[in-house]
């Protein structure tokens, strides 16, 4: 979690510990999902934009408010931390899932906190 930019995702210092707790509670599931996506990828050890988009569409992340363009923007945001690499490592994948939850549920008003959105 030290490589994730949680402070940029959530400005509420009281919510950060709840986010970290939820990440730790779900880390086994997130790792399994990460491995599942990687098993279909040809860019090991990274999850490419196409890999993540396929996963997100299968999970029905995009809807009327949260568009596919939002996914693209969030992927580019997380993927831009290290220049010259095409894809996400596991920690970045976790961060991207959290950013999707924040954007889809918290920013739209469906959740009252980022931890609730996650």
N, C-alpha and C positions, 0 to 999 in steps of 0.2 A: 504493500500500500504506500510505501514511501515514494514510489515513482509516480503515483497518481497525483493529479493536480486538484485535490478535493477542495482546497480553499478558493479556487477559481470557480468551481461548480456551485458551491454553497457559501454564501456570505454570512449566514447565521452561525455564529460560533457555538451556540447552544445545540444546533442540529448536527454539527460535525461528529460528535461522539455517537449519536444515534445512527448516522450513516455508516460509520466505521463498524459499529456493532452489527448492523444488517449485512454489510459486506462479509464480515467474518462468519455470520450465521449461514450465509449462502455460498461461501467460497467453494465448497465441494460441488455443488450443482453448477456453479459458473465454470469451474475447471472442466467438468464433464462436457458442458456445452462447447467450451473452447476446444477441447480435444475432438469432439464430434465434427465441428466445423473444419478443424485442421485435417481431419482424416479425408475430407473431400477436396482439400486444397492441393495445388501443385507448387505452392510457394512457401514450403516449410522453412522456418518455424513461424512465419507470419500469416495473419489473416488479411487477405487482400480486400480491396473495396468491393469487388464482385462477390467474394465469399460472404462478406458481411451483408451485402444487399440481398443476396439470395436467402440468407438466414432471416433477415428482418422481414422480407416479404412472406416467407413461410410462416413466421410468427404473427403476421398481420400487424406490424408496428404502424405502417402508414394508415391514416384514416382521413376524414374530411378536413380536420384541422392540422394534423401532423403529416405533412406531405413527404414524398420520397426525396424531394430536394432538401428537406431538413436533415434526413439521414446522410445525404452526401456532404452537406456542410459540417455536420458533427464529425463524420469520419475524417474529413480533411483537417479539421481542428486538432483532433487527437493525433493523427498521423504526422502532423507537421513538426512535432517536437524534435525529431531527429532527421536531419536532411539526408537525402540520398537513399532512404530505405522505403520500400514500397510495401506497407502492411503494418499490422499491429502485433505486438507481443501480448502475452496474457494480461499483464497489468493494464495495458492500454485498452484491451478489449473490455475489461471490467469497467474502466473509466467511461468508455463509450456507451456501455449499457446504462450506466448511471446518468450520463448526459441525455440519453434518449428518454429515460424515465422523467428526468427533470423537465426537459423540453415538452414532452407530450402531456404530462400530468400536472406538474407544478406551475409551469409558465402559462398553461391554459386555464388555471384555476380549479382543476379537478381534484387537486391535492393541496393541503394547507402547508406542507413542508416538503423539502426534498427527500427526507427520509421516508415520509409517507408515500411519496411518488415512487420510490424505489421498491 
